[in-house]
Amino acid sequence: MAQPADKGYYRFLVLFFNCLLTFGSYFCFDIPSVLQDQFQGNLTCPNATVLNGTGDCVEGLGMTPQQYNLLYAIYAWTNAVVVIIAGFLIDKLGNRFGVFLFSFLCVLGSSLFALGSHFRGTSYLLPLMLTGRLLFGSGNGSLTIVQNRITAFWFKGKELALAFGLTLAFSRLGSVLNFFLTQKFEEKYGMQWTLWGGALLCVLGFVSAIIVSTLDKVGMRQLGLDGAIQEESRKVRIQDVKVLSLRYWLLVLTIMFFYNGIFPFIADASKFIQDKYDDYSQKEAAYIAGAVYDSSLVLSASVGILIDYVGLRGVFAVTCAVLTLPVFGLLAFTFVPPLVSTVWLGVTYSFAAASMWPSIPLVVPQATIGTAMGLATSIQMIGIGISNLVVGQILGTKSSESKIPIWRWQRMMIFMLANTVSCIITSVLLNVVDHRQDGILNKTRKRSGPTEEESDRQPLSQGEEQQGEDEEDDGGARSHSINS
């Protein structure tokens, strides 16, 4: 008699609760972006005036631009360190250990961040909020790794691309709802309750962790794979990093430079839109900044399936970088409506996430995929953290300015342009090196399809490296696009 775990409804039940793991944490991540005016607002507004229904003074936490950007930098730096250790621990100790630990860290970090807002005007504010972001970063990036592993296990050889596309779309739904709802909620209930609301959504992720870990444990036991998974976990080695190739490092640099222009921009996009374009309120600016995530939400599943079918990942990587170049030029030197640029950026971001991250398993040996993914995520986060600090320096340190001068914003966009140009250079070099070797990044479905189908039938615990596994990884690699 067939066990429930053998049936389709069971794996989609696992998928539903697995998607909920990061819904709340993705909502929380960009709350500061939506409420940037409040974070950098003055502690008091004794002589505020109102013009056309808009006050010239915003009461808030009194952070400087540099301190505000540090909230994002410390998140990135924490991820850079923790994801390598977390990936190793998850491989050694299992999914259930990972979901409990890292979802709890998300709850603890978001709660401490919310608690920090109660110490406005004191020396405790910044240390508490930075510690909260540090713990939150430790949990959120690592939780994504567990989420990927669970989805890969249950959907390998089945609806893999669809499953990972839905996982990414659900996480981005949290980001999109943040940009649509947070400003309204803050206006009605205040900043402190808004931050506690974000922490409550992380509690939803912890509850989902309990459910998905139970379903995962029961399902693996019914399938008789508990022992095989534990045996495979003993083969993980940190020393595998020594065999990574030049092609891998070029790919990692391409990823880092591309994302250096995405997340630091989104962190400050809402205030940039208000400062440069006079006709936008804070709420409207948040909606426009969130269009990057809106595009990703709509496109992620379909783009993933498209690239799985077409291949040509190296070509897509170069194309994404080249097409991103005009975005920051438009923002820096023209008054084209900002929605054009944010939607445009969202489209290139969606294709980059679907083409760059899944390329990593194709250019490293089978036994080193976990180490390679953790190291790539770490380098990406180091780059983002440094970029956030640079942006904070460019924008200045005086919170008393009602508007940041346009010339400072232009310098920030030029910095984004420089990262994009660097991405173009590394992606071109990546394609040259790949062409001189086996050209696996630009293989098409017609040439690789039969091997992929065969490899999908291999058991998960297979230990021997085979020629066809590269193409299996090509299909399975959709998991890693969510790390973006």
C-alpha positions in Angstrom: 0.0 0.0 0.0 1.4 3.4 -1.0 2.4 5.7 1.9 1.1 9.3 1.9 4.6 10.6 1.3 4.6 8.9 -2.1 1.6 10.9 -3.3 1.7 14.3 -5.0 -0.4 16.2 -2.4 2.1 15.4 0.3 5.1 17.1 -1.3 2.9 20.2 -2.2 1.8 20.3 1.4 5.5 20.4 2.4 6.1 23.1 -0.2 3.3 25.3 1.2 4.7 25.4 4.7 8.2 25.6 3.4 7.3 28.7 1.5 6.0 30.3 4.7 9.4 29.8 6.4 10.8 33.0 4.8 7.6 35.0 4.1 7.8 37.0 7.4 11.6 37.4 7.3 11.5 38.8 3.8 8.8 41.2 4.9 10.9 42.4 7.8 14.1 42.8 5.9 13.1 45.9 4.0 10.9 47.6 6.6 13.7 50.2 7.2 13.7 51.0 3.5 9.9 51.9 3.6 10.3 53.9 6.8 13.6 55.5 6.0 12.2 59.0 6.7 11.2 57.8 10.2 14.5 56.1 10.9 16.4 59.3 9.9 13.8 61.7 11.1 14.5 64.3 13.8 13.9 63.3 17.5 11.6 66.3 17.9 9.9 68.8 15.6 9.2 71.9 17.8 8.8 74.4 14.9 7.5 72.2 12.1 5.4 73.8 9.4 3.0 72.2 7.0 3.0 73.0 3.3 0.4 71.4 1.0 -0.4 68.8 3.6 3.2 67.7 4.0 5.3 68.6 7.0 8.8 69.9 6.6 10.0 67.9 9.6 9.6 64.1 10.2 9.8 62.9 13.7 11.7 59.7 14.0 14.7 57.9 15.5 17.3 60.5 14.7 19.6 58.2 12.8 22.2 59.6 10.4 22.4 58.2 6.8 25.6 56.4 7.8 23.9 54.7 10.8 20.9 53.8 8.7 23.0 52.1 6.0 24.9 50.3 8.8 21.6 48.4 9.5 21.9 46.8 6.1 25.7 46.5 6.2 25.7 44.5 9.4 23.0 42.2 8.0 25.1 41.5 5.0 28.3 41.0 6.9 26.6 38.6 9.3 25.3 36.6 6.4 28.8 36.5 4.9 30.2 34.7 7.9 27.3 32.6 9.1 26.1 31.0 5.8 29.3 29.0 5.3 29.1 27.6 8.9 25.3 27.2 8.6 25.6 25.2 5.4 28.1 22.9 7.0 26.0 22.4 10.1 22.8 21.7 8.2 24.6 19.1 6.1 25.9 17.5 9.2 22.9 17.8 11.6 20.0 17.8 9.2 17.1 20.0 8.1 15.1 19.8 11.3 18.0 21.2 13.3 18.4 24.1 10.8 14.7 25.2 10.6 14.3 25.4 14.3 17.6 27.2 15.0 17.5 29.7 12.2 13.7 30.5 12.4 14.2 31.2 16.1 17.1 33.5 15.4 14.8 35.4 13.0 12.2 35.8 15.7 14.8 36.8 18.3 16.5 39.3 16.0 13.4 41.0 14.8 12.1 41.3 18.4 15.3 42.9 19.6 15.2 45.3 16.6 11.6 46.3 17.5 12.6 46.7 21.2 15.4 49.0 20.2 12.9 51.5 18.8 11.6 52.0 22.4 14.9 53.6 23.3 14.7 56.6 21.0 17.0 59.4 21.9 19.2 57.2 24.1 22.6 55.6 23.6 20.9 52.1 23.7 19.0 52.6 20.4 21.7 51.9 17.9 23.4 49.0 19.7 20.1 47.2 20.3 18.9 47.6 16.7 22.3 46.6 15.3 22.3 43.5 17.5 18.8 42.7 16.3 19.8 43.0 12.7 22.9 40.8 13.4 20.8 38.0 14.9 18.2 38.4 12.2 20.8 38.2 9.5 22.2 35.1 11.1 18.9 33.4 10.9 17.4 34.6 7.6 20.3 33.8 5.2 20.8 30.4 6.8 17.0 29.6 6.8 17.1 30.0 3.0 19.7 27.2 2.8 17.4 24.8 4.7 14.5 25.9 2.6 16.4 25.0 -0.5 17.4 21.6 0.7 13.9 20.6 1.7 12.5 21.7 -1.6 15.2 20.0 -3.6 14.6 16.7 -1.7 10.8 16.6 -2.3 10.7 17.8 -5.9 13.9 16.3 -7.4 12.9 14.7 -10.8 9.4 16.1 -10.5 8.2 19.8 -10.6 11.5 21.1 -9.5 11.7 24.4 -11.4 8.1 25.2 -10.6 8.6 24.4 -6.9 11.6 26.7 -6.6 10.0 29.4 -8.6 7.0 29.3 -6.2 9.3 29.4 -3.2 11.1 32.5 -4.5 7.8 34.1 -5.5 6.3 33.6 -2.1 9.3 35.1 -0.4 9.2 38.1 -2.7 5.5 38.4 -1.9 6.6 39.2 1.7 8.8 41.9 0.3 6.1 43.3 -2.0 3.5 43.5 0.8 6.0 45.3 3.0 6.3 48.1 0.4 2.5 48.3 0.0 1.3 47.9 3.6 4.0 49.1 6.0 3.7 52.8 5.4 -0.1 52.7 6.0 0.3 50.6 9.1 2.9 53.0 10.5 0.7 56.0 9.9 -2.1 54.4 11.9 -0.2 52.6 14.7 3.2 54.2 14.8 6.7 52.8 14.2 7.0 50.7 17.3 3.9 48.6 16.7 4.9 48.3 13.0 8.3 46.8 14.0 6.6 44.4 16.4 4.2 43.4 13.6 7.2 42.4 11.6 8.4 40.3 14.5 5.0 38.6 14.7 5.3 37.6 11.0 8.7 35.9 11.9 6.8 34.0 14.6 4.6 32.7 11.7 7.8 31.4 10.1 8.7 29.6 13.4 5.3 27.9 13.5 5.8 26.9 9.9 9.2 25.5 10.8 7.6 23.2 13.4 5.1 21.9 10.8 7.5 21.5 7.9 10.1 19.7 10.0 7.4 17.3 11.2 6.2 16.6 7.6 9.8 16.2 6.5 10.6 13.8 9.2 7.5 11.7 8.8 7.8 11.7 5.0 11.5 10.6 4.9 10.7 7.8 7.4 7.8 6.6 5.2 10.1 6.6 2.2 12.8 4.7 4.1 15.5 7.4 3.4 16.5 8.5 6.8 19.5 6.3 6.9 20.7 7.2 3.4 20.5 10.9 4.2 22.5 10.5 7.4 25.2 8.5 5.6 25.6 11.2 2.9 26.0 13.9 5.5 29.3 12.3 6.7 31.0 13.1 3.4 30.9 16.9 3.7 34.4 18.5 3.9 35.5 22.1 4.4 38.7 21.4 2.5 36.9 21.0 -0.8 37.2 24.8 -1.3 40.8 24.2 -2.6 39.6 22.5 -5.8 37.4 25.4 -7.0 38.3 26.7 -10.5 38.9 30.1 -12.1 35.5 29.8 -13.8 33.9 29.5 -10.4 35.6 32.6 -9.0 34.7 34.7 -12.1 31.1 33.6 -11.6 31.1 34.6 -7.9 32.5 38.0 -8.8 29.9 38.5 -11.4 27.2 37.7 -8.8 28.7 40.0 -6.3 29.1 43.0 -8.6 25.5 42.6 -9.9 24.0 42.5 -6.4 26.1 45.3 -5.2 23.9 47.5 -7.4 20.6 46.0 -6.3 20.2 45.7 -2.5 22.1 49.0 -1.6 19.9 50.8 -4.1 16.7 49.4 -2.8 17.7 50.3 0.8 17.8 54.0 -0.1 15.4 54.1 -3.1 12.4 55.4 -1.3 14.2 58.5 0.0 16.0 59.0 -3.3 12.7 59.2 -5.1 11.3 61.7 -2.6 14.4 63.9 -2.7 14.8 64.0 -6.5 11.2 63.9 -7.7 9.0 66.4 -5.9 5.6 64.9 -6.8 5.9 61.7 -4.8 4.8 61.2 -1.2 6.6 58.7 1.1 3.9 56.1 0.4 4.1 56.5 -3.4 7.9 56.4 -3.2 7.8 53.1 -1.3 5.4 51.6 -3.9 7.8 52.6 -6.7 10.9 51.3 -4.9 9.0 48.0 -4.3 8.5 47.6 -8.0 11.8 45.8 -8.2 10.3 43.1 -6.0 7.0 43.2 -7.8 8.7 42.3 -11.1 10.6 39.5 -9.4 7.3 38.2 -7.9 5.6 38.1 -11.2 8.5 36.8 -13.3 10.5 34.4 -11.0 8.7 31.1 -11.8 8.3 31.7 -15.6 11.9 33.0 -16.0 13.2 30.0 -14.1 11.4 27.5 -16.3 12.5 29.5 -19.4 16.2 29.4 -18.5 15.9 25.7 -17.5 14.6 25.0 -21.0 16.8 27.3 -23.1 20.1 27.2 -21.2 22.6 29.8 -22.3 23.3 30.9 -18.7 26.5 32.7 -19.6 24.9 34.7 -22.3 22.0 35.7 -20.0 24.5 36.8 -17.3 26.3 39.2 -19.7 22.9 40.4 -21.1 21.5 41.2 -17.7 24.6 43.2 -16.7 24.5 45.2 -20.0 20.8 45.9 -19.8 21.1 47.1 -16.2 23.6 49.7 -17.1 21.0 52.3 -18.4 18.9 52.0 -15.2 21.4 53.9 -13.0 22.2 56.3 -15.8 18.5 57.2 -16.1 18.2 57.6 -12.3 21.3 59.8 -12.0 21.1 62.1 -15.0 17.5 62.3 -16.2 14.0 62.9 -14.8 12.4 59.9 -16.5 9.7 58.6 -14.1 11.4 56.4 -11.5 8.9 53.6 -12.0 10.4 52.9 -15.4 13.8 52.3 -13.8 12.6 50.2 -10.9 10.5 47.9 -13.1 13.4 47.7 -15.6 15.8 46.8 -12.7 13.3 44.2 -11.5 13.2 42.4 -14.8 17.0 42.2 -15.2 17.2 41.1 -11.5 14.8 38.3 -12.2 16.8 37.0 -15.1 20.1 37.4 -13.2 18.8 35.4 -10.2 17.7 32.6 -12.6 20.9 32.5 -14.6 23.8 33.2 -12.3 23.1 31.2 -9.2 22.1 28.0 -10.9 25.4 28.1 -12.9 27.5 27.4 -9.8 26.8 23.7 -9.6 27.8 23.4 -13.3 31.4 24.7 -12.7 32.3 22.8 -9.5 32.7 19.1 -8.8 29.7 17.3 -7.4 31.2 16.9 -3.9 31.9 20.6 -3.4 28.5 22.1 -4.4 27.5 22.9 -0.8 30.8 24.5 0.0 30.8 26.5 -3.2 27.3 27.8 -2.7 28.1 28.9 0.9 31.3 30.6 -0.1 29.5 32.4 -3.0 26.8 33.7 -0.7 29.5 34.9 1.8 31.4 36.8 -0.9 28.1 38.3 -2.2 27.2 39.5 1.3 30.6 41.0 1.9 30.3 43.0 -1.3 26.8 44.2 -0.3 28.0 45.2 3.1 30.9 47.2 1.8 28.6 48.9 -0.7 26.1 49.9 2.0 28.9 51.5 3.9 30.2 53.3 0.8 26.7 54.6 0.0 26.3 55.8 3.6 29.5 57.8 3.3 28.5 59.2 -0.1 25.1 60.4 1.2 26.6 62.2 4.2 26.2 62.0 7.9 23.8 64.9 8.8 20.3 63.8 9.7 19.2 67.4 10.1 19.0 67.9 6.3 15.4 67.6 5.1 16.7 66.5 1.7 20.0 65.0 0.7 21.5 67.1 -2.2 21.0 65.7 -5.7 24.7 65.7 -6.4 25.1 63.2 -3.6 22.5 60.9 -5.1 24.2 61.2 -8.5 27.5 60.1 -6.9 25.7 57.1 -5.4 24.3 56.2 -8.8 27.7 56.5 -10.4 28.9 54.0 -7.7 26.1 51.7 -8.8 27.2 52.2 -12.4 30.8 51.3 -11.5 29.6 48.0 -10.0 27.5 47.2 -13.1 30.5 47.9 -15.4 32.6 45.6 -13.2 29.9 42.9 -13.5 30.0 43.2 -17.4 33.8 42.8 -17.3 33.7 39.7 -15.1 30.8 38.1 -17.0 32.6 38.6 -20.3 35.7 37.0 -18.9 33.5 34.2 -17.5 32.2 33.4 -21.0 35.6 33.5 -22.5 37.0 31.0 -19.9 33.9 28.8 -20.3 34.2 28.7 -24.1 37.9 27.7 -23.8 36.9 24.8 -21.6 33.8 22.7 -22.1 31.3 25.5 -22.7 28.8 24.0 -20.2 27.3 27.4 -19.1 26.0 28.0 -22.6 24.8 24.5 -23.5 21.2 24.5 -24.8 18.3 22.2 -23.8 18.6 20.3 -27.2 22.1 19.2 -26.3 21.6 18.6 -22.6 18.0 17.4 -22.2 18.5 13.6 -22.4 21.2 13.6 -19.8 19.2 15.7 -17.5 16.2 13.3 -17.7 18.5 10.4 -16.9 20.1 12.1 -14.0 16.8 13.1 -12.4 16.1 9.4 -11.9 19.2 9.0 -9.8 18.7 8.6 -6.0 19.3 11.6 -3.8 22.0 9.8 -1.8 24.1 8.8 -4.8 27.8 9.3 -3.9 29.6 8.7 -7.1 30.2 11.6 -9.5 29.0 10.9 -13.0 29.2 12.8 -16.3 25.4 13.3 -16.4 25.2 14.9 -13.0 26.2 18.3 -14.3 23.0 18.4 -16.2 21.0 17.2 -13.2 22.5 20.1 -11.2 21.4 22.4 -14.1 17.8 21.5 -13.3 18.2 21.3 -9.6 20.1 24.6 -9.3 16.9 26.6 -9.4 17.0 26.3 -5.6 19.9 28.8 -5.3 18.2 31.7 -7.0 16.3 32.4 -3.8 19.6 33.3 -2.1 19.3 36.5 -4.0 
